[in-house]
Amino acid sequence: MSNDTERILRERLVKSHLDLMVLWLLKAKPRWGYEINAEIRDRFKVYLSAGTLYPLLHSLEDKRYLEGVWESEKGRGRRIYKITTEGNSFLSAGEKVSQELSRKLSSNAEQRLTEG
């Protein structure tokens, strides 16, 4: 598989599951938007625009999956996000479904190998 194909698939998977990725990062510790974006870039090699991340953060906040609090550091304000109980429940359900899907994809691949 070419590097371009792997990059395209990685971007598609991350962006399709971005809500879960963000909640997963926030489960470890509260973060501000730039920090979330940098962590996704570093861990998954996917670059997100502000127009992708911030509307998602607002949507997750509207759904009560996370909450944001304005903090001021040296006169500059930034919004720190943390996962809520509802967000933890949603993340747990998403992790379960993702694991089931991954297991099914793996077992189908193994089955084709043994049949072939």
Secondary structure, 3 states (H helix, E strand, C coil): CCHHHHHHHHHHHHHHCHHHHHHHHHHHCCEEHHHHHHHHHHHHCCCCCHHHHHHHHHHHHHCCCEEEEEEEECCEEEEEEEECHHHHHHHHHHHHHHHHHHHHHHHHHHHHHHHC
